[in-house]
Amino acid sequence: TKSSGGEVRSTGVDETEIVTLCDLTLKQGLAVEADLDFGWKFVPLSGGEYRVERGFKAQNAFGATLKHTYSCIYDTDRKRITQLNVEGPAGTQNIL
C-alpha cells in the first residue's frame, strides 16, 4: 500500500510514528545526510510486525548523489525495530 502518512490503523498501530522511528534510526546509521522521499510503503506482516519501505537520496564519498531504498521491520509486540536494511547501487547494507 502506498501511503503519504498520517494513518492510524484499526488495530491501533500508528503508521506515522513507526515510519518516523525508522527514518530517525536510518539517519543515525548513515554517515551522510539523507533526503527522504515523500511517500512510503507500509506493509503489515505476520505476528504484529510491519515493514516500511522508503526511498531516499544520499551522497557517496565522491560527492555523487545516489538513490537508495530502506526496508525497516517494526515489531509492535516488542515495540522496537528488529531489522533495517539499505539497498543501493553498491548492494544491500544491514544497518540494524
Secondary structure by P-SEA (a helix, b strand, c coil): ccccccccccccccaaaaaaaaaaaaaaacccccccccbbbbbbbcccbbbbbbbbcccccccbbbbbbbbbbbbcccccccbbbbbccccccccc
